[in-house]
Amino acid sequence: MTTMHAAHGPIGLFDSGIGGATVLAALHQQLPHADLVLLSDQARCPYGPRPAAELVRIALANTRWLLAQDARLIVVACNTASAAALDTLRSRFPDVPFVGMVPAVKPAVRASRRRAIGVLATPTTIAGALLRDVIAQWAGDAHVVAQACPGLVEQIEAGELDTPATITLLAQHLAPLRHAGVDTIVLGCTHYPFVAPAIAQLMGDGVTIIDAAPAVAQQVARIVASRGTAAVGRGSIRYITTSDQHRYQRLIERCGLPPGQVEHIAPLDIGAQPDATINAHRSE
C-alpha cells in the first residue's frame, strides 16, 4: 500500500521502553537540528518474550501512530522488533524509509584481536533467525558467544543501572563471555548501552564494547541527505510513553538523556486497524 508522509516532518522512533532513547541521543548528536519523536511502549515492555506475530501487530500500530505525527522516516529502535517486523513494515509502507537494528557482528569481528566476540541480547533476539544469519554472514572463523540476558531490560527500565542487583545479574550473564576470553562485546539490545559502564568494569581492560546506535544515526543521516530533505527543524525532542509519565520523566533524567517534552498516550490498539486511518488521524 502507499502512504503519504511529510517530507519535512520529524524523525520517528519506537521501542518497548527507554532503550530507544540511546538511538535518539545518537541521532540528536548526528542531526542536532532534526525534530525527533520517540514512542516508548512501556505498557508492553519488554518486547522480548512476546510472540513474533504479536510483535508485528505492535510494530504496525506504533508505525501508524508515528505516521500520524507526520514522521518522515521511522527508526525501529529495538532489536527484537526489528527482527520480527522490519520486513513487514517495509512491505506495508513502501514509501516510508525504515531503519532497523541489526546486531553489530561485522564491526565486532573487525575489532576483535582474539577472534572471539560476545553478543548480549534478549532471549528472543538470541533465538531468532536474524542473529543466526548475521553470524553466518559475517563471523567467519571468529568464535561467537551469544548470551541471552533475561531480566536486564526490566532492571534498566526501573532505573537500576548500577545497583547491586543489576551488577549481580550482569556478572551472571557475562560469565560465559569471560570464560570464552572474548575481547569484543556487541550490545544487541538498545537498552544495554545504559549499563555499558558496568559491563566494562566487570569485563576489565582490553574489552571493546560496540553500540550500534551511532551507526544507525549515520545511516539515517545518509537517507535524509539522499532524499533531498535537509535535517532542519527546531531540534525538538518528544518522549512519548504508554505507561507512567512521571516515572518516565525520572528515568530520562536518571539516564542523562537530552531534555525534551514528555507526554503520555494510552496503549495503542494492536488489533486489526485499516491503514486508511493513517491519513484520517494525521495532524495538520
Secondary structure by P-SEA (a helix, b strand, c coil): cbbbbbccccbbbbcccccaaaaaaaaaaacccbbbbbbccccccccccccaaaaaaaaaaaaaaaaaacccbbbcccaaaaaccaaaaaaacccbbbbbbccaaaaaaaaccccbbbbbbcccccccaaaaaaaacccccbbbbbbbbcaaaaaaaacccccaaaaaaaaaaaaaaaaacccbbbccccccccaaaaaaaaacccbbbbbaaaaaaaaaaaaaaaaccccccccbbbbbbcccaaaaaaaaaaaccccccccccccccccccccccccccccc
